Amino acid sequence: MGRKAVAVDPDTKARNLKRLRRIEGQIRGLQKMVEEDRYCADILTQISSAHEALRAVGRELMRNHLKHCAATAIAAGGETRDAMYDELVDMMYKHSR
């Protein structure tokens, strides 16, 4: 939990926070749909929508990570660069599922 981003664009951060708050509302809506025994297909449609919204936030975070954190580590060279290569490969495999 001690690591921090090298650079975060304030506009991107604001957009991501806005998206995450919207997603939080979607999740609360899903809870309500389940409580109200709404039609399963409708709930699944909303789950798909929330999932895609999370993926959009993930893409923004990945873009920022590559542009700033990874670029800085790769430019540093040596063990820092190699550790970043390993991290990026792990992230690609973990998040491509």
N, C-alpha and C positions, 0 to 999 in steps of 0.2 A: 504494500500500500504506500510505500515511501516514494515511488517514482512519480515524476510529474512530466507533463508534456513540455517539449522544448519551446514550442511557440504555438499559440492558439489564436486564430483570427477572431476578434470580438464578434464580428457579424456571424461567422459560422457557429460560434458558441451560442449566440442568442437564438439562431435558427434551430440548432439541435435541442436546446432547452425548450423552445416552443413546441417542437415536434414531440419531445418526450412528454410534455404536459398533455398534449392532445392524445397521445397513446395511453397515458394514464387514465384519461377520461373514457377512451374506448374500452379499456379493461374493466373499468367500473360498469360501463354499459353491458359488457359481456356477463358480468356477475349478475346484474339485474335480469338479463335475458334468461339465464339459467334458473334463477329464483322464480321467475314467472312462467317457467315451462314453455318457453318459446320454441317454435319449430326448429328442429335440429339443423336443417339446411341453412336457415337464416343465421343461426349462431356460427356455423362453420364459415359462412361468408364473412362475417364480422371478424372471426379469428384470422382469416386469410388477410384481411385488410390491415389488422394490427400487426401481423407478421411482416407484411411488406413495408409498413411504416418503420418498424424496427430495422429492417434491412437498409432502408434509406439513411437512417441515422448511422448505421454501421459503415456504409459507403463513405459518408462524409468524414467519419472518424478515421477510416483507413486512408483516405486522401490526405488528411492532415498529417497522419503518422508518417506516410511516405514522403510528403513534401518537407516536413520539418525534422521530426525525430530520426527517421531512417537516414535521410540525407546528411544530417549532422554526424551521425554515428559512422556512416560509410566514409565520409570525408575525413574523419579522424584517423581512419586506418587501423591496422594492427588488430588486437584482440577485440576492441570495441566494434570494428567493422565486422569481424567474423561472428561475434555474438549477435549482431543485428541481422546478418544473413540467416543465422539459425532461427532467430525469432520470426523473421518474415516467412520462412519456409513452414515453420510450425503454425503460424497464423493462417497461411493459405490452406493447409490441410484441415485445420480445425474448423475454419469458417466456410469451407466449400461444401460442407455436408448439407 
